[in-house]
Amino acid sequence: MIKIALCDDNEVERRLLRKIVTAVLQELHQEVLIVEFSSGEKLQRNFSRGDYDLIFLDVFMKEMDGCGLIKNLLREAG
């Protein structure tokens, strides 16, 4: 099973990305678990190394953007 996190503050765009990713992986006969986050802060609070095989991040979000989130996660990883 492929575990994916989608992080975008726009619900419509999260839903669209979920639909696309699900369709592609179904076509490839891959099981998928998709977890959605509406902000970088929510993903960071719920993140543990190894949780996800793939993370989609919105670069432009209101508070913490995707670039800031990556920096924080890398810093925490040491």
PyMOL commands that set and color helices and strands:
alter all, ss='L'
color gray80, all
select helices_A, chain A and resi 11-27+40-45+66-77
alter helices_A, ss='H'
color red, helices_A
select strands_A, chain A and resi 2-7+32-37+54-57
alter strands_A, ss='S'
color yellow, strands_A
deselect
rebuild
show_as cartoon
